[in-house]
């Protein structure tokens, strides 16, 4: 019996409602702060330079309506030096000159992207339906109640759009093999260009997926002149879309003319170094390519990839399961998936995977061909991202794999009557868990991890606290006038005072560094009301706003709150509210000073022993 169309539409409608809720309540998180002014700069200047480490397509689309809303501009912080990453300074200036109305402009950009979300969900449904028939609706349900998908599809950052664009491409790619034509070849190329312009990860993954798709469907009788023509049209279409997104500037380009700085690409560019050095570093073949073959891609795109490669090569401080270290872990995303994804989703996903592996002999040539394009992308994405151990900050990096995982998980419904009801039970569990913590989906952790309240024991940054709840903190302050003056240490890239939050920076305490004090010379806990972001509680090294327009660095300045005080309230699981009395402040100051004295004594004795 066919499922009524209105029933099939319900998950999509639920997804839209959850996205709209998230759009309304969440302030711009760290990266989105820079994406909007960067997108506006592309339109205003015609240059794709700000936020060049990511392709510009999504921010170009999102900022189309914002331009007509006539925001104020301040480009004084704009740097024309490639690699300066001045988009964040420009983002701060955008908030400074637009004030509370800045939130309105970000919402406009987010609203404008909603139709693209529905197109992506439609692509997911059509692709799943070809493989699962009526059970395809389960894949849409999984997407609609995925906390990671909801939290990022409600932003103008690129991760969710790269995910939804991925299944849309695979759907079009499959249609080409069912009905090979010049029109479909051009559509495949255009979809590939669109996908690459959402996130650079696809620039690596997509050629492998396409090659594998062609190989598993290869038949000698189909290899003719027109096949080659269609391949050429697809490639030309892809290159055309990429260059169109970049405004047809600086393309084609010789790699020798690109001032690459990363170790991975340095041998291809840097025309100012000697031929002998280039040949030694990159090899004879690479040198020939760099000097003689024009690359039909925008120079800005290649240099953006170079900057990102340099970031991974240098590495940054990362956090996992209570440990900070320089660099990352190859298993970071596996642990993150285990603790952040709803248990219901994981159970039906693992059931599908184990069943497929256990009964591998049942797989026919046709079924392998049909499912290869679903299984390969998540394997490649998790493998590629896990191999980049220069730093680990964000589970969102593997989000492009999720729509394919939804389809794989939905397969469990087709395995038999028991597995059908097992899947429905898991979906009910997931829906209840995800909706219970609404609208705080970015901070979601599953029950096995202890829920969002214990998420900071596992992961930080965009996995729990990305500055997304500052607007709700402002609403909280408006409802609690007695909580004044408010002391706040907030993880953000814009100054909360620009949207009306009234606060000052708390007194810091760093063990062994008595010189780290406030402007008034205060150190350690003082009586009063406090709002402290989870990332600051866990000791992230970052700049924090002081409440008067100034910013200062924080190197574990506020970790003493988490160890010594109990919060009286929470703002979306990412900001803790404390109320400290005079007695509590004096008690904890004495404790911290005593611990510091012991620490300094032990350190002094250790140095004497070394001498």
Long-range contacts (C-beta under 8 A, 24 or more apart in sequence): 2-134, 3-134, 3-137, 7-137, 8-125, 8-137, 8-140, 11-137, 11-140, 11-141, 11-143, 11-144, 12-118, 12-121, 12-122, 12-125, 12-140, 12-144, 14-144, 14-145, 15-117, 15-121, 15-140, 15-143, 15-144, 15-150, 15-153, 16-114, 16-117, 16-118, 18-144, 18-145, 18-150, 18-438, 18-439, 18-441, 19-114, 19-117, 19-150, 19-153, 19-154, 20-114, 20-154, 21-438, 21-439, 22-150, 22-151, 22-154, 22-439, 22-441, 23-107, 23-110, 23-111, 23-154, 24-107, 25-439, 25-471, 25-472, 26-154, 26-155, 26-439, 26-442, 26-468, 26-469, 26-471, 26-472, 27-103, 27-106, 27-467, 27-468, 27-469, 27-470, 27-471, 27-472, 27-499, 28-102, 28-103, 28-106, 28-155, 28-467, 28-493, 28-494, 29-155, 29-157, 29-442, 29-462, 29-466, 29-467, 29-468, 30-462, 30-466, 30-467, 30-491, 30-492, 30-493, 31-157, 31-462, 31-466, 31-493, 32-106, 32-155, 32-156, 32-157, 33-88, 33-91, 33-92, 33-95, 33-467, 33-492, 33-493, 33-494, 34-87, 34-88, 34-90, 34-91, 34-493, 35-59, 35-62, 35-87, 35-156, 35-157, 36-62, 36-63, 36-66, 36-91, 36-94, 36-105, 36-106, 36-109, 36-156, 37-87, 37-90, 37-91, 37-93, 37-94, 38-87, 38-90, 38-91, 39-63, 39-66, 39-109, 39-156, 40-66, 40-67, 40-71, 40-73, 41-75, 41-78, 41-87, 41-90, 42-247, 43-67, 44-73, 46-247, 46-249, 47-249, 47-300, 48-246, 48-247, 48-249, 48-298, 48-300, 49-80, 49-82, 49-300, 50-78, 50-86, 50-87, 50-90, 51-87, 52-82, 52-300, 52-303, 52-304, 52-307, 53-85, 53-304, 53-305, 53-307, 53-308, 53-311, 54-158, 54-199, 54-200, 54-304, 55-158, 55-196, 55-197, 55-198, 55-199, 55-200, 55-245, 55-301, 55-304, 56-197, 56-245, 56-246, 57-158, 57-194, 57-197, 57-198, 57-245, 58-113, 58-156, 58-157, 58-158, 58-161, 58-198, 59-156, 59-158, 60-245, 61-112, 61-113, 61-116, 62-109, 62-110, 62-112, 62-113, 62-156, 63-109, 64-112, 65-108, 65-109, 65-111, 65-112, 66-105, 66-108, 66-109, 69-104, 69-105, 69-108, 71-98, 71-101, 71-102, 71-105, 72-97, 72-98, 73-97, 82-259, 82-303, 82-307, 83-261, 83-303, 83-307, 85-307, 88-493, 91-493, 91-494, 92-493, 92-494, 92-495, 94-494, 95-494, 95-495, 95-498, 95-499, 96-495, 96-498, 98-498, 99-498, 99-499, 99-500, 100-498, 100-499, 100-500, 102-494, 102-498, 102-499, 103-471, 103-499, 106-156, 109-156, 110-154, 110-155, 110-156, 113-156, 113-161, 116-161, 116-164, 117-153, 117-160, 117-161, 117-164, 119-164, 119-168, 120-161, 120-163, 120-164, 120-165, 120-167, 120-168, 120-403, 121-164, 123-164, 123-167, 123-168, 123-171, 123-172, 124-164, 124-167, 124-168, 124-403, 124-406, 124-407, 126-171, 127-167, 127-170, 127-171, 127-174, 127-374, 127-407, 128-406, 128-407, 128-410, 130-171, 130-174, 130-370, 131-370, 131-371, 131-374, 131-407, 131-411, 132-407, 132-410, 132-411, 132-413, 132-414, 133-414, 135-410, 135-411, 135-413, 135-414, 136-410, 138-409, 138-410, 138-413, 138-423, 138-427, 139-403, 139-406, 139-407, 139-409, 139-410, 140-406, 141-427, 141-431, 142-345, 142-406, 142-409, 142-410, 142-427, 142-430, 143-402, 143-403, 143-406, 145-342, 145-427, 145-430, 145-431, 145-434, 145-435, 146-342, 146-345, 146-402, 146-406, 146-434, 147-340, 147-342, 147-434, 147-437, 147-441, 147-442, 147-444, 148-340, 148-341, 148-395, 148-396, 148-399, 148-402, 148-441, 148-444, 149-399, 149-402, 150-434, 150-441, 151-441, 151-442, 151-444, 151-468, 152-396, 152-399, 152-442, 157-396, 158-198, 158-199, 159-199, 159-396, 159-397, 159-399, 159-400, 160-399, 161-198, 161-199, 162-195, 162-198, 162-199, 162-201, 162-202, 162-399, 162-400, 163-399, 163-400, 163-401, 163-402, 163-403, 164-403, 165-191, 165-194, 165-195, 165-198, 166-195, 166-202, 166-377, 166-400, 166-403, 166-404, 167-403, 167-404, 167-407, 169-194, 169-195, 169-206, 170-209, 170-373, 170-374, 170-377, 170-404, 173-210, 173-213, 173-373, 174-373, 177-213, 177-217, 180-222, 180-227, 180-230, 181-230, 182-229, 182-230, 182-233, 185-230, 185-231, 185-233, 185-234, 185-237, 186-233, 186-234, 186-237, 187-237, 188-234, 188-237, 189-233, 189-234, 189-235, 189-236, 189-237, 189-238, 189-239, 189-240, 189-241, 190-237, 190-238, 190-240, 190-241, 192-234, 192-237, 192-238, 192-241, 193-237, 193-238, 193-239, 193-240, 193-241, 193-242, 193-244, 193-245, 194-241, 196-238, 196-242, 197-241, 197-242, 197-245, 199-400, 200-304, 200-305, 200-308, 201-381, 201-384, 201-385, 201-397, 201-400, 202-400, 203-305, 204-380, 204-384, 205-377, 205-380, 205-381, 205-384, 205-400, 208-376, 208-380, 209-373, 209-376, 209-377, 209-380, 212-372, 212-373, 212-376, 213-372, 213-373, 216-368, 216-369, 216-372, 217-369, 239-296, 239-297, 242-297, 242-298, 242-301, 243-296, 243-297, 243-298, 246-298, 246-300, 246-301, 249-298, 249-299, 249-300, 250-298, 250-299, 250-300, 251-296, 251-297, 251-298, 251-299, 252-294, 252-295, 252-296, 252-297, 253-294, 253-295, 253-297, 253-298, 253-299, 253-302, 254-290, 254-291, 254-293, 254-294, 254-295, 255-289, 255-290, 255-295, 255-302, 256-290, 256-291, 257-299, 258-299, 258-302, 258-303, 258-306, 259-303, 260-302, 260-303, 260-306, 261-306, 261-307, 261-310, 262-306, 262-307, 262-309, 262-310, 262-313, 263-309, 263-310, 263-313, 264-306, 264-309, 264-313, 265-302, 265-305, 265-306, 265-309, 269-306, 311-390, 311-391, 312-388, 312-390, 312-391, 313-390, 314-390, 315-390, 315-391, 316-390, 316-391, 316-393, 317-391, 317-540, 317-541, 318-391, 318-392, 318-393, 319-459, 319-460, 319-461, 319-538, 319-540, 320-392, 320-458, 320-459, 321-457, 321-458, 322-457, 324-539, 327-389, 327-390, 327-391, 328-388, 328-389, 328-390, 328-391, 328-392, 329-389, 329-392, 330-386, 330-387, 330-389, 331-386, 332-386, 332-389, 332-392, 333-382, 333-385, 333-386, 333-392, 333-395, 333-397, 333-398, 334-382, 334-386, 335-458, 336-395, 336-458, 336-459, 336-463, 337-395, 337-398, 338-448, 338-449, 339-445, 339-446, 339-448, 339-449, 339-455, 339-458, 339-459, 340-395, 340-444, 340-445, 340-446, 340-449, 340-455, 340-458, 340-459, 340-463, 341-446, 342-429, 342-430, 342-433, 342-434, 342-444, 342-446, 343-426, 343-429, 343-430, 343-433, 343-446, 343-447, 343-448, 344-425, 344-426, 344-427, 344-428, 344-429, 344-430, 344-431, 344-433, 345-409, 345-426, 345-430, 346-446, 347-422, 347-426, 348-409, 348-410, 348-412, 348-413, 348-422, 348-423, 348-426, 348-427, 349-405, 349-408, 349-409, 349-412, 351-412, 351-415, 351-419, 351-422, 351-423, 352-408, 352-409, 352-410, 352-411, 352-412, 352-415, 353-408, 355-412, 355-415, 355-419, 356-411, 374-404, 374-407, 374-408, 375-404, 375-408, 377-401, 377-404, 378-402, 378-404, 378-405, 378-408, 393-461, 393-462, 394-461, 394-462, 394-463, 395-459, 395-462, 395-463, 396-462, 437-573, 439-572, 440-469, 440-572, 440-573, 440-574, 442-466, 442-468, 442-574, 443-572, 443-573, 443-574, 452-573, 453-570, 453-573, 455-534, 455-573, 456-534, 456-537, 456-538, 460-534, 460-535, 460-538, 460-540, 461-535, 461-540, 464-534, 464-573, 464-574, 465-491, 465-533, 465-534, 465-535, 465-574, 465-575, 466-491, 466-574, 467-491, 467-492, 467-493, 467-494, 467-533, 467-574, 468-572, 468-574, 469-571, 469-572, 469-573, 469-574, 469-575, 470-496, 470-499, 470-501, 470-575, 471-499, 472-571, 472-572, 473-501, 473-531, 473-571, 473-575, 474-499, 474-500, 474-501, 476-569, 476-571, 476-577, 477-501, 477-502, 483-529, 483-577, 483-579, 484-529, 485-528, 485-529, 486-529, 486-530, 486-531, 487-526, 487-528, 487-529, 487-530, 487-531, 488-530, 488-531, 488-532, 488-547, 489-530, 489-531, 489-532, 489-533, 489-536, 489-544, 489-554, 489-557, 489-558, 490-531, 490-533, 490-536, 490-544, 490-545, 490-575, 491-533, 491-534, 491-535, 491-536, 491-540, 491-542, 491-544, 491-574, 492-533, 492-544, 492-545, 495-545, 495-549, 495-551, 496-545, 496-547, 497-545, 497-547, 497-548, 497-549, 502-547, 503-531, 503-547, 504-546, 504-547, 504-548, 505-544, 505-545, 505-546, 505-547, 505-552, 506-530, 506-532, 506-558, 508-554, 508-557, 508-558, 509-557, 509-558, 509-560, 509-592, 510-555, 510-556, 510-557, 511-592, 511-595, 511-596, 511-599, 512-596, 512-599, 512-600, 512-603, 514-596, 516-557, 524-560, 524-585, 524-588, 524-589, 524-592, 524-593, 525-560, 525-561, 525-564, 525-565, 525-580, 525-584, 525-585, 525-588, 525-589, 525-592, 526-580, 526-585, 527-580, 527-581, 527-582, 527-584, 527-585, 528-579, 528-580, 529-577, 529-578, 529-579, 529-580, 530-561, 530-577, 530-578, 530-579, 530-580, 531-571, 531-575, 531-576, 531-577, 531-578, 532-558, 532-561, 532-575, 532-576, 532-578, 533-574, 533-575, 534-573, 534-574, 534-575, 534-576, 537-561, 537-562, 537-576, 538-562, 560-588, 560-592, 564-588, 564-591, 564-592
